């Protein structure tokens, strides 16, 4: 059946080509005319796709606007009209599509053929492609019903857009399709207090072990306590951790305030300041971020990296947790529990364009916490006509309160720094940094200056640095995208210059890295190759070459790595290309088989003395709604042993419990229990204990009420609404509102604004609707933000849309706009031009055509009529609205 369908599609393409050759002269003379324009309603089964597709009636067929079709099907295909080329893939990465009009070739999947004339037309809107040919390329069936202005789509296999429609439909009911920024919406103000009782996350572990290799035997007890609250109108957090004997080992504390707007510290206009245990700033040449006690202040946006070409990710990693780092879906690395309560991914390189980083934290009780950050490296990353600054001072690797006597004996040197960055124009910026720090027991002051410029598809930064001990260095950095290849290049030249990034004997370091995606059969494989050459004053020059290749299958992601290092004498170049002195290889894997999530790692030393070094495999699977299992198998060559462990997680309402056992081939055994819970203020009153993390995430308390007088403020006589579902992006409330109209949402990412609204599908009465889209909340860790969401009565607005001079306008998208200019509802006119907006909250509105529909109709979008929905008039009849030419006419 599939083979017959494939041959049928090829046959249809052949017919289209034959027809095109027969009528080439007629088509060559065809030009787009408004009388031939069409606007199709796209239907896929019972679903409607997109905002309509424009088209034209051509001499031999119906053609469809390619950009509209791509948008309706949500296909990642880009059109470059200057190069006469469209490229991408449809529905799966194996179905690569390339339309090259300059070479008159088209490739779809494994097929490549000549592009016949009369298939692609130029119209004022863009490319218009014959329906049957476009259907063949996309691998679907298309039927243009001219009578009903409907484009019918079907596919042998469910399309990704079809699978997502149900989710999108629900998302549309949860959050109206809004054409405005969150900053334009009402904001919830959660004032700071002199004291806000902290929320506390607690993890307690007990167990026994017998380690034959290390000689450790006995009973272990550990705990970790993390608290977050407010004091003296500032946020504070604290982390207390013990050693294996239950004795306090480290205590970290800080007080801070963060804001998405530069409104802190009065004239300083800061976005963040902190005192206590902080992390120092980074610089292109001199300094790396280092934890320590001190202070920092900056007005940089919270979501902007310190350096344009790299990013360091650092955060809290509780006892027993693990962290994975992904970039654009590619697994880069993962970090196990290091014992210091932190994870670090240092100097992760950024690619030109969109970098979507996701850090996935896995807890011992089966918890999964995701932290996402999107960094756009490009011309827009340079702030035009803005000045950013940072300043700070800290004592390296020293906690505010030292409980470890060994740490006091280590050198804890103070450092201080200050930096400025100014955007001269949208493509150019200057930066200046001054750092005073101790390197190799010598205190130095380093002055750095940088200029950054966007040049075509690349960013270039040139930095010069000078140290007061006479050393100097220069650095050039490039990030760019050339075709499908991402290029990163760096060159550093130094003389008598020692910093935290470069040793004093380094005289040069030159690096080139290229990222590219290979298409091997049906698999797209991202590849990265990096080479660096470092010269040293003592002659021990070094060459490093690393390669990484990844493959994303349906349920698995694999990453293979190979690293090569060679040291030699700079004057004897032949020795540099001799046999490798050190070659290593590794594999990272992550995937799912059924309900089991798997993660594995393996490492080899290829030379010298080739051997298998280590391997680990971890499996997690749920055995119920509140329980899960974890199994792990590992091998360590240095200890010459294989170990296996198994753990069971049970999550209760107030706490989560884990039991684990481990055994190794050398006779080592271990077993333990892990208890995790949180204690904090109950938003409904009092104190409560829960298994949710309260201190490290934000909370929202939403209260829904009937706004009888439509003023947006609850009066004593206005009742609360029970059974209403609250939505906050990806973190909906677990339970609907109670008898007091209250619902609590936990697990919100701190300092990331989010819209708190009402799921209209949970409202039993369609003539009761939310008053507005909701309220924007900026969560703070350990703090519950309070919002009130009013429900108001609703009515309806209807009318009939026709052309001036007669004729119903079918399939036209209409938008209902409130008095503040927000689109609150969108509907499409029926076959006779009739439309009705249902469930319209009381208020004043105007109606307009959507931009695409207005262009197709050839009339202004505004329809020139307002509607007032009130108690006295809750059903508005607009009558007949005639549009055409340059204005809209209205008749009752």
BELDAFEN-V783630 format. One record per pair of residues at least 24 apart in sequence whose ideal C-beta (glycine too) atoms are under 8 Angstrom apart, sorted by the first residue. I is the first residue (numbers start at 1). J is the second residue. Records with the same first field share a line. If there is no record, write none. Layout:
# BELDAFEN-V783630
I=J ; J
This chain:
# BELDAFEN-V783630
1=156
2=156
5=156
9=135 ; 136 ; 139
10=111 ; 136
12=132 ; 135 ; 136
13=113 ; 132 ; 133 ; 136
15=132
16=61 ; 116 ; 119 ; 130 ; 132 ; 133 ; 136
17=114 ; 116 ; 119
19=60 ; 61 ; 118
20=60 ; 116 ; 117 ; 118 ; 119
21=116 ; 117 ; 118
23=59 ; 60 ; 118
24=117 ; 118
26=59 ; 60
27=58 ; 59 ; 60 ; 117 ; 118 ; 121
28=117
30=58 ; 59 ; 121
32=56 ; 121 ; 122 ; 123 ; 124 ; 128
34=858
37=856
38=62 ; 144 ; 146 ; 149
39=149 ; 811 ; 812 ; 853 ; 856
40=64 ; 144 ; 149 ; 150 ; 151 ; 811
41=149 ; 150 ; 151 ; 811 ; 828
42=72 ; 150 ; 151 ; 153
43=150 ; 151 ; 152 ; 153
44=153 ; 154 ; 155 ; 159 ; 161 ; 162 ; 165
45=154 ; 162
47=162 ; 165
48=828
49=73 ; 153 ; 161 ; 165
51=813 ; 850 ; 852 ; 853
52=811 ; 813 ; 852 ; 853 ; 856
53=151
54=125 ; 852 ; 855 ; 856
55=128 ; 131 ; 144 ; 151
56=121 ; 123 ; 128
57=146
58=118 ; 121 ; 128 ; 130
60=118 ; 130
61=130 ; 131 ; 132
62=130 ; 131 ; 144 ; 146
63=121 ; 128 ; 129 ; 130 ; 131
64=128 ; 129 ; 131 ; 134 ; 142 ; 144 ; 151
65=123 ; 125 ; 126 ; 127 ; 128
66=120 ; 126 ; 127 ; 128 ; 129 ; 134
67=125 ; 126 ; 127
68=125 ; 852
69=129 ; 134
73=138 ; 159 ; 161
74=160 ; 161 ; 164
75=138
79=126 ; 127
81=126 ; 127
86=127
90=137 ; 138 ; 139
91=138 ; 139 ; 159 ; 160 ; 161
92=160 ; 522
93=519 ; 522 ; 523 ; 524
94=521 ; 522 ; 523
95=138 ; 139
96=519
97=137 ; 138
99=137
106=137
108=136 ; 137 ; 138 ; 139
109=139
125=855
148=810 ; 831
149=810 ; 811
170=761
173=759 ; 760 ; 761
174=727 ; 732 ; 757 ; 759 ; 760 ; 761
175=727 ; 755 ; 757 ; 773 ; 774
176=773 ; 823 ; 824 ; 825
177=823 ; 826
178=773 ; 822 ; 823
179=822 ; 823
180=821 ; 822
182=753 ; 754 ; 755 ; 776
183=753 ; 776
184=820 ; 822
185=755 ; 772 ; 773 ; 774 ; 775 ; 776
186=772 ; 774 ; 775 ; 776
187=775 ; 776 ; 778
188=756 ; 775 ; 776 ; 777 ; 778 ; 785 ; 786 ; 787
190=777 ; 778 ; 780 ; 783 ; 785 ; 786
192=230 ; 233 ; 234 ; 235 ; 257
193=230 ; 233
194=230 ; 231 ; 232 ; 233
195=229 ; 230 ; 231
196=229 ; 230 ; 231 ; 681 ; 782 ; 783
197=229 ; 680 ; 681 ; 687
198=227 ; 228 ; 229 ; 236 ; 238 ; 680 ; 695 ; 782
199=227 ; 228 ; 229 ; 678 ; 679 ; 680 ; 681 ; 694 ; 695 ; 782
200=225 ; 226 ; 227 ; 678 ; 679 ; 680 ; 694 ; 695
201=225 ; 226 ; 227 ; 318 ; 676 ; 677 ; 678 ; 693 ; 694 ; 695 ; 696
202=226 ; 675 ; 676 ; 677 ; 678 ; 679
203=318 ; 319 ; 320 ; 674 ; 675 ; 676
204=674 ; 675 ; 676
205=319 ; 320 ; 672 ; 673 ; 674 ; 675
206=672 ; 673
207=660 ; 670 ; 671 ; 672 ; 673
208=670 ; 671 ; 672
209=668 ; 669 ; 670 ; 671
210=667 ; 668 ; 669 ; 670
211=668 ; 670
212=664 ; 666 ; 667 ; 668
213=639 ; 641 ; 666 ; 668
220=244 ; 245 ; 672
221=245 ; 246
222=246 ; 319
224=318 ; 319 ; 341
226=316 ; 318 ; 695 ; 696
227=695 ; 782
228=695 ; 696 ; 781 ; 782 ; 783
229=782 ; 783
230=783
231=255
235=780 ; 781 ; 782 ; 783
236=276
237=695 ; 781 ; 782
239=316 ; 341
241=319 ; 341
248=403
249=403 ; 404
250=340 ; 341 ; 399 ; 403 ; 404
251=399 ; 400 ; 401 ; 403
252=276 ; 277 ; 341 ; 399 ; 400 ; 401
253=277 ; 400 ; 401
254=278 ; 400
258=302 ; 750 ; 751
259=302 ; 751
260=301 ; 302 ; 751 ; 753 ; 778
262=299
265=297
268=297 ; 299
269=299
270=297 ; 298 ; 299
271=298 ; 299 ; 300 ; 301 ; 302
272=296 ; 297 ; 298 ; 300 ; 302
273=297 ; 298
276=400
277=399 ; 400
278=392 ; 394
279=314 ; 394
280=392 ; 394 ; 396 ; 415 ; 417
281=306 ; 390 ; 392 ; 417 ; 419
282=306 ; 307 ; 312
283=307 ; 417 ; 419 ; 433 ; 435 ; 446 ; 448
284=448 ; 450 ; 461 ; 463 ; 465 ; 475 ; 477
285=446 ; 448 ; 463 ; 465 ; 473 ; 475 ; 492 ; 499 ; 501 ; 502
286=433 ; 435 ; 437 ; 446 ; 448 ; 465 ; 467 ; 499 ; 500 ; 501
287=415 ; 417 ; 435 ; 437 ; 446 ; 499 ; 500 ; 501
288=312 ; 346 ; 347 ; 500 ; 501
289=314 ; 346
290=394 ; 396 ; 397 ; 415 ; 500
291=342 ; 394 ; 396 ; 397
292=394 ; 395 ; 396 ; 397 ; 398 ; 412 ; 415
293=394 ; 395 ; 398 ; 399 ; 400
294=392 ; 393 ; 394 ; 395 ; 414
295=392 ; 393 ; 394
296=390 ; 391 ; 392 ; 394
297=390 ; 391 ; 392
298=388 ; 389 ; 390 ; 391
299=388 ; 389 ; 390
300=388 ; 389 ; 390
302=751
303=373 ; 374 ; 375
304=381
305=350 ; 375
306=390
308=350 ; 377 ; 381 ; 452 ; 459 ; 461 ; 479
309=349 ; 350 ; 377 ; 459 ; 461 ; 477 ; 479 ; 488 ; 490
310=347 ; 348 ; 349 ; 350
311=347 ; 348 ; 350 ; 355 ; 357 ; 375
312=344 ; 345 ; 346 ; 347 ; 348
313=343 ; 344 ; 345 ; 348 ; 357 ; 359
314=342 ; 343 ; 344 ; 345 ; 346
315=342 ; 343 ; 359 ; 371
316=341 ; 342 ; 343 ; 696
317=341 ; 342 ; 343 ; 361
318=363
319=364
320=363 ; 364 ; 658 ; 674
321=361 ; 362 ; 363 ; 364
322=361 ; 362
323=359 ; 360 ; 361 ; 362
324=359 ; 360 ; 362 ; 590 ; 599
325=357 ; 358 ; 359
326=357 ; 358 ; 359 ; 360
327=351 ; 355 ; 356 ; 357
328=354 ; 355 ; 356
329=356 ; 552 ; 557
330=526 ; 550 ; 552 ; 557 ; 559
331=550 ; 557 ; 559 ; 588 ; 590
332=559
333=588
334=588 ; 599 ; 601
349=488 ; 513
350=375 ; 377 ; 479
351=377 ; 479 ; 481 ; 486 ; 488 ; 515
352=377 ; 378 ; 457 ; 458 ; 459 ; 479 ; 480 ; 481 ; 486 ; 487
353=377 ; 378 ; 481 ; 486
362=620
363=676
364=630 ; 647 ; 649 ; 658 ; 660 ; 674 ; 676
365=628 ; 649 ; 651 ; 656 ; 657 ; 658 ; 674 ; 676 ; 691
366=620 ; 622 ; 627 ; 628 ; 630 ; 649 ; 651 ; 656
367=656 ; 693
369=693 ; 747
371=749
377=459 ; 479
378=454 ; 459
379=426 ; 427 ; 454 ; 459
380=426
381=459
382=423 ; 426 ; 427 ; 428 ; 429 ; 452 ; 454 ; 459
383=421 ; 423 ; 429
384=423 ; 424 ; 425 ; 426
385=423 ; 424 ; 425
386=422 ; 423
387=420 ; 421 ; 422 ; 423
388=420 ; 421 ; 422
389=418 ; 419 ; 420 ; 421
390=417 ; 418 ; 419
391=417 ; 418 ; 419
392=416 ; 417
393=417
396=438
411=438 ; 441
413=437 ; 438 ; 443
414=438
426=454
427=453 ; 454
428=452 ; 453 ; 454
437=500
439=498 ; 499 ; 500
440=498 ; 504
442=469
444=468 ; 469 ; 498
446=499
456=480
457=481 ; 482
458=482 ; 487
465=497 ; 499
467=497 ; 498 ; 499
469=496
470=496
471=495 ; 496 ; 497 ; 498 ; 504
472=496 ; 497
473=497 ; 499 ; 502
484=516 ; 517
485=514 ; 515 ; 516
486=514 ; 515 ; 516
487=512 ; 513 ; 514 ; 515
488=512 ; 513 ; 514 ; 515
489=513
503=536
504=537
505=536 ; 537 ; 538
506=534 ; 535 ; 536 ; 537
507=535 ; 536 ; 537
508=533 ; 534 ; 535
509=533 ; 534 ; 535
510=534
523=551 ; 552 ; 553
524=552
525=549 ; 550 ; 551
526=550
535=570
536=570
539=569 ; 570 ; 571
540=567 ; 568 ; 569
541=567 ; 568 ; 569 ; 570 ; 576
542=566 ; 567
543=567 ; 568 ; 576
553=591
555=591 ; 592 ; 593
556=589 ; 590 ; 591 ; 592
557=589 ; 590 ; 591
558=587 ; 588 ; 589
559=587 ; 588 ; 589
560=585 ; 586 ; 587
561=585 ; 586 ; 587 ; 588
562=606
579=607
580=607
581=607 ; 608
582=607 ; 608
583=607
594=621
595=621 ; 622
596=620 ; 621
597=621
611=637
612=637
613=637 ; 638
614=638
626=650 ; 651 ; 652
627=651
630=660
639=666
640=666
641=665 ; 666 ; 668
643=668
645=670
651=691
652=691
653=690 ; 691
654=689 ; 690 ; 691
655=689 ; 691
656=691
680=782
681=784
683=742 ; 744 ; 784 ; 786
684=740 ; 742 ; 744
690=746
692=746 ; 747
693=746 ; 747
694=746 ; 782
695=781 ; 782
696=781 ; 782
697=746 ; 747 ; 748 ; 749 ; 750 ; 779 ; 781
698=748 ; 749 ; 750 ; 777 ; 779 ; 780 ; 781 ; 782 ; 783 ; 784 ; 785
699=744 ; 745 ; 746 ; 748 ; 779 ; 783 ; 784 ; 785
700=726 ; 728 ; 744 ; 745 ; 748 ; 756 ; 777 ; 779 ; 784 ; 785 ; 787
701=742 ; 743 ; 744 ; 745 ; 784 ; 785 ; 786 ; 787
702=726 ; 733 ; 737 ; 742 ; 743 ; 744 ; 745 ; 756 ; 787 ; 788 ; 789
703=737 ; 740 ; 741 ; 742 ; 786 ; 787 ; 788 ; 789
704=737 ; 741 ; 743 ; 758 ; 788 ; 789 ; 790 ; 791
705=741 ; 788 ; 789 ; 790 ; 791
706=768 ; 790 ; 791 ; 792
707=771 ; 790 ; 791 ; 792
710=771 ; 792 ; 793 ; 842 ; 843
712=771 ; 772 ; 790
713=788 ; 790
714=788 ; 790
721=791
723=762 ; 764
724=758 ; 759 ; 762 ; 763 ; 791
725=758 ; 759 ; 761 ; 762
726=756 ; 757 ; 758 ; 759 ; 789
727=756 ; 757 ; 758 ; 759
728=754 ; 755 ; 756 ; 757 ; 777
729=754 ; 755
732=759
736=762
744=784
748=777 ; 779
749=779
750=779 ; 780 ; 781
751=778 ; 779 ; 780
752=778 ; 779
753=777 ; 778
754=778 ; 779
756=787 ; 789
757=789
758=789 ; 791
760=839
763=791
766=794 ; 838 ; 839
767=793 ; 794 ; 795 ; 839 ; 874
768=792 ; 793 ; 794
769=793 ; 794 ; 839 ; 840 ; 841
770=841
771=841
772=818 ; 841
773=822 ; 824
792=841 ; 842
793=841 ; 842 ; 871 ; 874
794=838 ; 839 ; 840 ; 841 ; 842 ; 869 ; 874
795=840 ; 842 ; 869 ; 870 ; 873 ; 874 ; 875 ; 876
796=836 ; 837 ; 838 ; 839 ; 840 ; 869 ; 874 ; 875 ; 876
797=836 ; 837 ; 840 ; 845 ; 847 ; 867 ; 869 ; 876 ; 878
798=834 ; 835 ; 836 ; 837 ; 876 ; 877 ; 878
799=834 ; 835 ; 847 ; 877 ; 878 ; 879 ; 880 ; 881
800=832 ; 833 ; 834 ; 835 ; 879 ; 880 ; 881
801=829 ; 833 ; 835 ; 881 ; 883
802=833 ; 880 ; 881 ; 882 ; 883
803=857 ; 882 ; 883 ; 884
804=882 ; 883 ; 884 ; 885 ; 889
805=882 ; 884
808=832 ; 833
809=833 ; 857 ; 883
812=849 ; 850 ; 853 ; 856 ; 857
813=849 ; 850 ; 852 ; 853
814=847 ; 848 ; 849 ; 850 ; 853
815=847 ; 848 ; 849 ; 850
816=840 ; 845 ; 846 ; 847
817=845 ; 846 ; 847 ; 848
818=843 ; 844 ; 845
819=843 ; 844 ; 845
826=850
840=869
841=869
842=869 ; 870 ; 871 ; 874
843=868 ; 869
844=868 ; 869
845=869
847=878
849=883
857=883 ; 884
858=884
859=883 ; 884 ; 885 ; 886 ; 887 ; 888
860=886 ; 887 ; 888
862=888
863=888 ; 890
864=888 ; 890
865=890
